[in-house]
Structure formats: C-alpha cells, structure tokens
Amino acid sequence: MSAHRIPLAGVLGAPIAHSRSPRLFAHWLSEMGIEGHYAPLHVEPDDFDHVVRTLPRMGFRGANVTLPHKLAALQIAEHVSDRARRIGAANTLTFREDGIHADNTDGHGFISNLRHSAPDWAASAGPAVVLGAGGAARAVLDALIEAGVPEIRLANRTRARAEALAETFGPKIRVVDWAEAAPALEGAATLVNTTSLGMAGADPFDLDLSALPASALATDIVYTPLDTPMLIAARARGCRTVDGLGMLLHQAVPGFERWFGATPNVTEALRAKVLA
C-alpha cells in the first residue's frame, strides 16, 4: 500500500525571501481547503539542475521559477510549451511521469490582469507602446501579439536590444529610439512599462506622457510601489490604469491548477493578503 503524499510545490530563486508567491498560494490552499504546501526555495545557479531533478522524488508536483533561473528552467525540461519557446524563458515547471514540462505564464498573467481589471479593454483598439526590452518585455510582446494588437511601438534605452526583439517577434514590432518614445505615444491605445523606472530604489520615471490619448489604457508591471509614477501621470491625463500586482496573481493560476487540481480565483481578498 502506497503512503498518502501531500502535494508540494514551491518557487525557486536566488534570492527568494522577498517573494510574495508563498503568501499567494497559502491563501488559495486555505480558501479552497486543499491539503498541500508551497515553499520558497533559495537555489544557487550551480545547484539548480540537481535540485530540480530531486524535487519530484520529494513529492513536489511542480515549481515556479524566478531570477536567475528562467533560462535554466527552459533548458532542463524535456517538454517545452510553444509560448515558453517563443519567449525564451520558463517560469513554471510541472513534474509528470514523462518528464519535466516547462511553460511561461507571464504573458497569460499580463493579459488576464488587463481583462480582469479593465473588462472593456480591447487589444485591437489601436497601437501599443511598450517601454523596455528585457525578459518581462518578451512575455508582454508575445501576449499582445497573440491578443491581436495591430502594432507595437517598442522603445528601450539600448536600441539594439529592442531591435533584437523585433527580429524575434516579427513585423508588428516597430522600434523607436528612446528619445522618440514620448511622441510615439500619439494615437496609442495601450501603454505598457516593463522597465524598472519608477520602482522603489530605481531611477525615476521621467517620460513625458502629454501625447498619450486620454482614451488609452496604461499599465505598469512594477508593483512596488503599487501606484507607480507612470500610473499617476497617466491617470492625470484621464487614462484608465492597471497596476502590476494582478499580473503576479494571474500568472500563478495555471501552476496552481496543474499542481493542486483546482482553479483559484483572483479576488480583492487575495490582493489584500499578498500586500499585507
């Protein structure tokens, strides 16, 4: 007779003590009365491969992956989702009998947050302006293209990085110099900040938003602070704004479904718990 095994999952990173994911998963497990645990796991890069391959033997059904392991998570998997392959990184690993499955749910979290927080938002309403060309930008670009945005104006301080993403994601991407980011806002329906500008401890957000239409939606993937300088400036122009916390919450839903067998809800009570 096999012993009952409590389902386990966790988040791997270095550092990891700051992660809000354990608080998020604990809320869902308690709310739904599910016997299970989700743990923060500090794993150094040199130990990543060994640790991940050991987790299934310990009863883990999967794990979220954060910096600096998202590329390594993609490389260790026997099965990789199309979106993780397009983005070039994985944030969700699921352990199954046929091996390790890698996925990237950041784009899912980004779009789900927009649709949850601004139900009338339509990807097809007009061009999007995306600021930044890092790992988060890759997930955002992939999600916007899949959602049906007609054009994406991509601006990054280092133009070469933006041009590399344009080559990867195709003709819908139009690269603009960082110095031209402000005028590129004219006629935009969506503005997305994927940079750290305006984040606590980072450089200030100083982009002039005067060309951004009042009808546009502005969202920032940063959630520390929750109400970023970019969101405050956009709201002053009459724009709808969506903060970045929802992206974190929504990107966790697919993993929870796979590891604990139930679909959780993103609610105000959850937001309060994660922010507490």
N, C-alpha and C positions, 0 to 999 in steps of 0.2 A: 504494500500500500504506500503510495507516494504521499509525502507530507504536504500539507497546505502551505503555499508560498504567498506571502503578502506582496502584491505588486509594488515595485520600486521604480522610480525614475529620478532624474536629477539634472543639474546644469553644470557643465564643465567649463572652466575658465581660469585665467591667471592674470589679475586677481579675480576673486569671485565673491568676497564678503559683502560687496556693495549691491549684489544682485537682488532685485525685488521679485524674481520668479518664484523662490520658495514661498514667499508670503502669498503670492497669487495662487499657486497650486494648492497650498494648505487651505485657503478659503474655499476653493471648489470642492476639494475632498471632503471637508467638513460639511459644507452646504448640501452635498449630494449623499452624505452618509456612506462614502466609499472607504473601505479599508485599504490603505495604501500610504506611501510616503514619497516625498520629493525632496532631495537633498542638494545643497550647494557643495560642489566638489572642486577643490583647488587642485589643478593638474598642471604641472610644468610641461612645456613643449616636448622635452626629451622623453617624458613618461606617457605621452598621450596615447600612442599606439598600444602599449602594454595595458594601460588602464582600461581603454575602451574594449579591448578583446577579453578582459577579465570580467567586466560588468555583467554580461549575461549569465555567467556562472554564479553570480551572487544574487540572482533574482531580478535584476534590472530588465525592464522591458524596453527602455529607450532613454534618451537624454537630449536635452537642449545643449547647444554648443555656442559659446560666445568667444570674444577675443582672448587669445590669439589663435584659436583653433579651427576657424571656419573652413580654411583651405584644407587642413589636415583631415577634417571630418569628411570632406568630399573625396579625398584620395583613399581613405581607408575602407570605403564602402564597396560592397560587391554590386549593389543596385543603386542607381542614381536617378532621381526624377529629372524630367526634362527641364523644369524651371531651375533646379539647382545647377544643372549643367550650363544653362544659359547665363546664370548669374555668376557662376564660377566659385561658389561657396555653399556650404551647408550649415544650417543652424539646428537641424532636427535629425536625430538618428533613431531608428527603430530596429530592435533586435528580433529577428524571426528565424525560423528553422533553416531557411535558405540563405541566411547571412545578414549582413548589416545593410539597411536601407537608409539612404541619405536624401533629405529634402531641404528646401529653403522656403520657409513660411513667412519671411519678412514682407514680401510683396503682398501676400494674402492678407497679412495684418494691416498693411498700409491701406489697401483698397477697402477692406472691411470697416476700418475705422472711419474712412470718409463716408461710406454709405450708411453707417450706423449713426454718425454724428450730424451728417448733412444729407438726409434722405433725398433731397431734390437735386443733389449734385449729379451732373451728367458728364462723363468723360468726353463725350462727343461735342460738348458745348463750344469748344474752341481750343486754341493752343495752350500748352502748359509751359511754364518756365521752371526749370529745375536748377537749383544752386548746389554746386558740389559734384565731385566725380569720384568719390570714394566707394567703399563696399556697400554702404547703405544706398547710395545713388543707383548702383546696378540693380538692386531689388526694386527700387521705385520706378526706374525706367522700364524694366520688364513688365511690371504691373500696369503702368499707364498705357503701354503699347497694347497689352492684352485686353485692357478695358475699352480701348477704342479711341484714345486721344489722337486727333488728326496730325498734330505737330508738337514736338518738344524742343524748346529753345534751352540749350544746356550751357551754363556758364560756370567756369571754375577758375580759380586764381592761376593755376598752371594749365594753360590751354591744351598742351599735349595730352594730358590725362583725359580731358573731355573729348578730344579727337579720337583717342583710342576707344572710348566707349561708343562714339558714333560709328566707328568701323564695326564694332561688335553688334550693335543693336539696329543698325540699318538706316534707311533714308528718312525715317520720321524724325531723326535727331538732327537739329541744326545747331552747330557750335557757335557761340558768340563770345567775344572777348569779355573778360570780367569788367573792363571799363565800359562796356556797352550793355551790361546787364540791366541797368536802370531803364534805358529806352526800350529794351527788349520786352519790358512788361506791358507795353501798349497793346491792347487788344487781347491780352491773355485772359483765359477763363480760370486757370488754376496756377497757383504759385506754391512751390514746394522748396523748403530749405532743408537740405540734407547735410549742411556743414555744421561745424561746432560754433559758428559765430553766434554770440548772444547767450551761449551756455555758461553756466556758473563757472568762473575761473578761466574762461576763454576770451578771445578778442571780441570786442563789441560788434553788434550787427549794425552796420552803417550804410546799408544800401538805401538809396532814395526810392521810395515807393510811389512817388507822385504820378507816375504814368500808369499805375495799376488800376484798372477799372473797378468801380465800386461794386460791380456785379460779380467780381471774381471771388473764388474761394482761396484762402491762404492756409497752409498747414506747415507745421514745423515738426520734424521727427524728434527734436530735443524735448525732454520733459523735466529738465532741471535747469532753470525754473519751469514750472508748468505753463505760465503765461510769459512767453518769451518776448523780447523787444520786437521781433519781427511780427508776431501776432498782434501786439499792442498797436504797432504802426499801421498794420493792415486794417484793424478794426476801426482806427481813427478815420480811415478813408471810407468806412461803411461796408467793408468786405465781411463776408462770413469767415469765421476762423475755426480751425480744428486743432486741438493740441496733440502732442505726440504720445501721450500716455496710452491712448487707445490702441496705437499700433502695437505696443508691447503686449497689451492684453489680448488682442485679437490674434496675434501671431502664435500665441500659446494654445489656442483652441484645437488645431489639428493634432498636436502632440498628445494633448490630454485624451482626445478621442481614441487614438491608437493605443495608448499605454494603459488607460483605465476603463475603456469601453463605454464611455458616456459622453454626451455633448454638453459642455458647460455654457453658461450664459455670461455675457459681459454686461454688468449692471453698475448702477451708481454705488451700490454697497461694495462691490468689488473694487471700484476706483478708490473709495474711501479707505478700504482695508490696505491696499497697496501703498497709498500715500501716507498712511498713519506712521 
